[in-house]
Amino acid sequence: MVHINTTKPRLVGQSRSTPAGSEILRVARKLRGYTQAESAAHYGIEERTLRRWENKEYSPRWNDVVGLVEDVYLLDILEVIGKIHDEQSSDD
């Protein structure tokens, strides 16, 4: 009988959680060099909505985070999250 390990692999060391949508949006926008106005116009929302998301006044829906990162900024969401984790690790 063959035993298949069905447990998920664990990260070695410190547990890493998914960064907040606001942080993902801010980092991705800055990586691409977009202003909040440009980003909002490309995504079809008001600039103040994006500003409120980035400033943590309102929480963006996950599909909006993914939509902005992947459709407007043309970045892979997992790569942006990895970059945030790398920056947090270097700050330790």
C-alpha positions in Angstrom: 0.0 0.0 0.0 1.3 3.4 -1.0 0.9 6.2 1.5 0.3 9.7 0.0 1.1 12.7 2.1 -1.9 15.0 1.9 -0.8 17.6 4.4 0.1 21.0 3.1 3.8 21.9 3.2 4.7 24.4 5.9 6.9 27.3 5.5 10.1 27.0 7.5 10.5 29.6 10.2 8.0 32.4 10.8 4.4 31.9 9.7 3.5 34.3 6.9 0.0 35.6 6.4 -1.4 37.2 3.3 -0.8 41.0 3.4 -3.8 43.3 3.5 -5.4 44.2 0.2 -4.5 47.9 0.9 -0.8 47.0 1.1 -0.9 44.8 -2.0 -2.5 47.6 -4.0 0.0 50.2 -2.8 3.0 48.1 -3.5 1.8 47.0 -6.9 1.0 50.5 -8.0 4.3 51.8 -6.9 6.1 49.0 -8.7 4.5 50.1 -11.9 4.9 53.8 -11.3 1.2 54.6 -11.6 -0.5 57.5 -9.7 -3.7 56.8 -7.9 -5.6 58.8 -10.5 -4.1 56.8 -13.4 -4.8 53.5 -11.6 -8.4 54.4 -10.8 -9.1 55.6 -14.3 -7.7 52.4 -15.9 -9.8 50.3 -13.5 -13.0 52.4 -13.8 -13.3 53.6 -10.3 -13.0 57.0 -8.6 -9.6 58.1 -7.4 -11.0 58.6 -3.9 -12.1 55.0 -3.8 -8.6 53.7 -4.5 -7.1 56.3 -2.1 -9.5 55.0 0.7 -8.5 51.4 -0.1 -4.8 52.2 0.1 -5.2 54.3 3.3 -7.2 51.5 5.0 -10.3 53.6 5.3 -12.2 50.8 3.5 -11.3 47.3 2.7 -11.2 46.4 -1.0 -12.9 43.2 -2.1 -10.3 40.5 -3.0 -11.5 40.4 -6.6 -10.8 44.2 -6.9 -7.3 43.7 -5.5 -6.6 40.9 -8.0 -8.2 42.9 -10.8 -6.1 45.9 -10.3 -2.9 44.0 -9.7 -3.3 41.6 -12.7 -5.4 43.6 -15.2 -4.2 47.1 -14.7 -0.6 46.7 -13.3 0.0 43.5 -15.3 1.7 41.9 -12.3 1.2 38.4 -10.8 -0.5 38.7 -7.4 1.7 36.0 -5.9 4.8 37.8 -7.0 3.6 41.0 -5.3 2.8 39.2 -2.1 6.3 37.6 -2.3 7.9 41.0 -2.7 6.0 42.3 0.4 7.2 39.3 2.4 10.8 39.8 1.2 10.7 43.5 2.3 9.2 42.5 5.7 12.0 39.9 6.1 14.7 42.4 5.3 13.2 44.9 7.9 13.6 42.3 10.7 
